[in-house]
Amino acid sequence: MSIRDQKRTLRETAHRPWPLPRGPWVMAQAWESLLFAHWPVSADQLRRVVPAELPLDHHEGKGGGPPTVAIAVAGNMIGASA
């Protein structure tokens, strides 16, 4: 996605449940080749590696829910830290 494509998406607002911010955007980026991978893990298995102070989210009544690994290539970074 080019910077021009990113700017074009700001003109498409009908699907948004709230208005766009009035001020300038702080940053922009494009995610390419995105992968989300999920594995079912029981709450007992998860609790062994997650500190007790952190609650486990439960999904569909199953243990700790599926841990997720997200892999992406980000490009066209614009902003203070770009």
Number of C-alpha atoms within 10 A of each C-alpha: 11 11 14 8 10 14 11 10 9 9 9 9 11 8 6 8 7 8 8 11 7 6 6 6 10 9 11 14 16 16 13 12 8 10 12 9 10 12 10 13 14 14 17 11 11 16 15 9 8 13 10 9 6 8 10 15 12 13 11 7 8 13 18 20 19 18 11 12 10 9 13 12 10 12 15 14 14 14 11 7 7 10
